[in-house]
């Protein structure tokens, strides 16, 4: 991998640009390597000049990295975290409640086992739990 491509991939992988999430994940996987077909993938993109060109090239065609478990795992995890698990603050905002309402529901036992958990000082709650108690996700 040449230095220019490495810089482009590092920039794309950083998540700081205006790129699709798929491009960020692909850049991380391409930088990490270690999958069958990695060299072929790199050879196809070695002449890209910037992140936008990289994104355009990646959006066209089939890639070996898409067969890697890392690709599948990154998207499953990201999708699940964004769509099925919320902090109490996020859930309260979405459902138009206060965080204290959710804390009270937690301590009153309204949530079932595995619907909430505490990570450090942050409470997490599943979408299913919120919809069971507070109704469908409000349209914004």
N, C-alpha and C positions, 0 to 999 in steps of 0.2 A: 504494500500500500504506500503510495507516495505521500509526501508531507501535506500537499495541498488537499488531497482527498481526506486525509486524517483530520485536518482542521475543519473541513466542511462537515464531516460526520460528527465531530465533537460539538460543533455549533448546533447542528440539527438535533443531536441527542440531549442537549442541555435543556430543551423545552422553553427557551427564552425567546425564540422567534415566533413568527406568525405561520406556523406549519401545522399540518394535520398531526394528530396524535400518532397515527400509523407511521408517519415519517420519522417521528422521534423514536419510536420503538424500533423501527427498522434500522435506524442509525446506530442505536445501542447494540443491537445484535450484530450488525456488520463490524462494529469496532471490536466487540468481544470475540467474534469468530468461533472456531472450534466445532463447526457443524459441517456435514458433508455438503460440498458445493460452494463453500465460502470463497475460495479463490476464483471460481467462475463468476460469482456475484460481483466481487471486487473488480474483476477485469472489465465487466460490462459498464461500470460506473466510474472508472478511473479518470475519464476526461471531463467530468462535470466541473463547472466553474463556480457554482454557488449553491446555496441551500434550495433555492426555488427550482433550479434546474434538476437537482437531486430529487426533489419531490415529484417533479414532472416525470422523470425517468422511472422512479420507483412505482408510480401510479400506473405504469403501462407494463403489461407482461407478467410472467410467472417468475418467481425467485426461489432459490433453494432455501433461503432463510424462512420462508413461509411454511416450510415443512418441518422446521425445527420446533421442538416442544416449547422452547422459550417464547416463540412468537405466539403460540396458542395460549400459553400460561399468562403472558403479559396482558393479553386482551381479556381473558376470562376474569382475571383478578381486577383489572381496571374497571370493567363493565360492572362486576358485582359490587365493588366499592362505591362506584358513582351512583348506582341505581338501586341497590338493595340495603345498604347500610349507611346510616346517618349519625352524626353527632347529635346530641340533644339540641344543641343550638341550631343546627341545620334543619332538623325535623320541626322544631318549634317555629322557625321562620316559614317553612313550607306549609304547615298546617295552621298557621296563624295563632299559635299558642305561646305561652311563656315557658321558658326552661323550667321554672319552678313547678309548673303543671306536670311536666314530664317527670321531674324528680319525685314529686308527690305520688304520682302513679307508680313509680318504681318502688318506693318505700311502702306503699299501700298494697303491693302485690298484684297490681293489675296486669303487669307483663308476665308472660309465661317463661318457663325455663328456656334459655338460649335465645330469647328475643332481645335481651339487653346484656351488656357487659361493660365493665369499667376498664379502660386502658389508661393507666396512670391516673390522672385527675379527670379524664374525659369519659363521659358516659356515651355509649353507642347503642343504637336501637335499629332494628330491622324495619324495612318498609312494611312487611307483612304485619308486624305488631302495630305499627301506627295505623294502618288501614283497618285492622281488626277493632281497634279501640276508638279511633277518631274518624273513620270513614275513608273513602277513596282520596287519593292525592288530589288536592284542589288544583283546578286549572289556573295557570297564571297568565 
